[in-house]
Amino acid sequence: MTEQIEIERDIAASPEAVFDAWTTPESFAQWFGTRAVEVPTDRLDFVAEEGRPWSATMVLPDGNTIDWTGEFREVTRPARLEFTITDQPADPARAAVTVDLTETDEGTHLLMTQETPGFTEEQREGLIGGWNAFLDVLAEIAEQNGDQDSSREQD
């Protein structure tokens, strides 16, 4: 059995709005790391296309940075996104992340999994906490963008 974490949540926005919040570089730069961390767009290469690498640099509040990299494996708007991720770019090992989005009466059910081979329980708990904080901001962006889309449709 593959070691992994799993996070589920319901978001009051369409699958399209949630998918776009995941895959639009400007949105990604806002939610990845939460609002406490800067992801400068001049240090962000994030175009969600299958087989394409991606990279981002987080600038932490203390000025330290974390470099992230991976590759998009599957990009199926608005239902599924699969990519790899690591904060050790020189190491070829990458964890797979899968995001499945299902439409519900209230919006979207998000199911995210990430491989965690060799992680301690403490590392897994930290990873879950981090992703949940990221997803709080992603949900805000998706809900706000979904509201804007709805108001444009009514005009």
NUKELO-204665 format. One line per 8 residues: their letters; for each residue x, y negated, z of C-alpha. Coordinates in nm, 2 decimals. Example, Ala and Ser with C-alpha at 12.3 -4.5 7.8 and 13.67 -1.06 7.14 Angstrom:
<recs>
AS	1.23 0.45 0.78 ~ 1.37 0.11 0.71
</recs>
This chain:
<recs>
MTEQIEIE	0.00 0.00 0.00 ~ 0.13 -0.34 -0.09 ~ 0.17 -0.58 0.20 ~ -0.04 -0.89 0.14 ~ -0.24 -1.16 0.30 ~ -0.59 -1.24 0.20 ~ -0.78 -1.57 0.24 ~ -1.15 -1.62 0.16
RDIAASPE	-1.35 -1.94 0.17 ~ -1.65 -2.10 0.02 ~ -1.62 -2.44 -0.15 ~ -1.91 -2.67 -0.23 ~ -1.80 -2.72 -0.59 ~ -1.83 -2.54 -0.92 ~ -1.57 -2.28 -1.02 ~ -1.46 -2.52 -1.29
AVFDAWTT	-1.39 -2.79 -1.04 ~ -1.20 -2.55 -0.81 ~ -1.00 -2.41 -1.09 ~ -0.91 -2.76 -1.21 ~ -0.80 -2.86 -0.86 ~ -0.57 -2.56 -0.86 ~ -0.42 -2.61 -1.21 ~ -0.42 -2.99 -1.28
PESFAQWF	-0.07 -3.12 -1.20 ~ -0.20 -3.44 -1.03 ~ -0.43 -3.24 -0.81 ~ -0.17 -2.98 -0.73 ~ 0.07 -3.25 -0.62 ~ -0.19 -3.38 -0.37 ~ -0.29 -3.05 -0.21 ~ 0.03 -2.84 -0.23
GTRAVEVP	0.19 -2.90 0.11 ~ -0.11 -3.10 0.24 ~ -0.13 -3.48 0.24 ~ 0.16 -3.49 0.49 ~ 0.41 -3.38 0.22 ~ 0.49 -3.55 -0.10 ~ 0.52 -3.36 -0.43 ~ 0.67 -3.62 -0.67
TDRLDFVA	0.53 -3.58 -1.02 ~ 0.88 -3.64 -1.16 ~ 0.99 -3.32 -0.98 ~ 0.68 -3.12 -1.08 ~ 0.66 -2.90 -1.39 ~ 0.32 -2.74 -1.36 ~ 0.13 -2.65 -1.68 ~ -0.10 -2.35 -1.62
EEGRPWSA	-0.03 -2.14 -1.93 ~ 0.03 -1.76 -1.92 ~ 0.40 -1.67 -1.92 ~ 0.51 -2.03 -1.85 ~ 0.74 -2.10 -1.55 ~ 0.64 -2.37 -1.30 ~ 0.84 -2.56 -1.04 ~ 0.78 -2.82 -0.77
TMVLPDGN	0.98 -3.00 -0.50 ~ 0.82 -3.08 -0.17 ~ 0.95 -3.38 0.02 ~ 0.89 -3.32 0.38 ~ 0.81 -3.61 0.63 ~ 1.17 -3.58 0.76 ~ 1.32 -3.62 0.41 ~ 1.42 -3.26 0.36
TIDWTGEF	1.30 -3.09 0.05 ~ 1.18 -2.74 -0.05 ~ 1.21 -2.63 -0.41 ~ 0.94 -2.39 -0.53 ~ 0.93 -2.19 -0.85 ~ 0.73 -1.92 -1.02 ~ 0.56 -1.82 -1.33 ~ 0.20 -1.81 -1.45
REVTRPAR	0.09 -1.46 -1.52 ~ -0.29 -1.50 -1.59 ~ -0.49 -1.82 -1.65 ~ -0.86 -1.74 -1.71 ~ -1.06 -2.06 -1.65 ~ -1.27 -2.08 -1.44 ~ -1.25 -1.73 -1.28 ~ -0.89 -1.62 -1.22
LEFTITDQ	-0.54 -1.75 -1.17 ~ -0.24 -1.53 -1.11 ~ 0.11 -1.67 -1.06 ~ 0.43 -1.59 -0.88 ~ 0.59 -1.81 -0.61 ~ 0.91 -1.84 -0.41 ~ 1.09 -2.11 -0.21 ~ 1.43 -1.95 -0.30
PADPARAA	1.47 -2.03 -0.67 ~ 1.81 -1.86 -0.70 ~ 1.66 -1.53 -0.58 ~ 1.48 -1.34 -0.86 ~ 1.22 -1.19 -0.62 ~ 0.88 -1.36 -0.64 ~ 0.56 -1.30 -0.45 ~ 0.24 -1.26 -0.66
VTVDLTET	-0.05 -1.48 -0.58 ~ -0.40 -1.41 -0.72 ~ -0.69 -1.65 -0.70 ~ -1.04 -1.52 -0.79 ~ -1.32 -1.77 -0.81 ~ -1.69 -1.65 -0.81 ~ -1.98 -1.88 -0.86 ~ -2.23 -1.88 -0.57
DEGTHLLM	-2.56 -2.06 -0.51 ~ -2.36 -2.31 -0.29 ~ -2.06 -2.35 -0.52 ~ -1.76 -2.12 -0.54 ~ -1.63 -1.82 -0.34 ~ -1.25 -1.82 -0.34 ~ -1.05 -1.51 -0.27 ~ -0.68 -1.56 -0.26
TQETPGFT	-0.42 -1.28 -0.21 ~ -0.04 -1.31 -0.18 ~ 0.21 -1.04 -0.15 ~ 0.42 -1.04 0.17 ~ 0.68 -0.77 0.14 ~ 0.91 -0.76 0.44 ~ 0.73 -1.05 0.62 ~ 0.71 -1.03 0.99
EEQREGLI	0.37 -1.07 1.16 ~ 0.47 -1.42 1.26 ~ 0.57 -1.51 0.90 ~ 0.24 -1.38 0.77 ~ 0.04 -1.58 1.03 ~ 0.24 -1.89 0.93 ~ 0.17 -1.83 0.57 ~ -0.20 -1.79 0.63
GGWNAFLD	-0.20 -2.11 0.83 ~ -0.01 -2.30 0.56 ~ -0.24 -2.18 0.28 ~ -0.55 -2.26 0.48 ~ -0.42 -2.62 0.54 ~ -0.34 -2.64 0.16 ~ -0.69 -2.51 0.08 ~ -0.86 -2.77 0.30
VLAEIAEQ	-0.72 -3.04 0.08 ~ -0.78 -2.85 -0.24 ~ -1.15 -2.80 -0.14 ~ -1.18 -3.18 -0.07 ~ -1.04 -3.25 -0.42 ~ -1.26 -3.00 -0.59 ~ -1.57 -3.12 -0.41 ~ -1.49 -3.49 -0.49
NGDQDSSR	-1.42 -3.41 -0.85 ~ -1.73 -3.19 -0.87 ~ -1.94 -3.48 -0.74 ~ -1.79 -3.72 -1.00 ~ -1.87 -3.47 -1.27 ~ -2.23 -3.44 -1.15 ~ -2.27 -3.82 -1.14 ~ -2.13 -3.85 -1.49
EQD	-2.38 -3.59 -1.62 ~ -2.67 -3.79 -1.46 ~ -2.57 -4.11 -1.64
</recs>
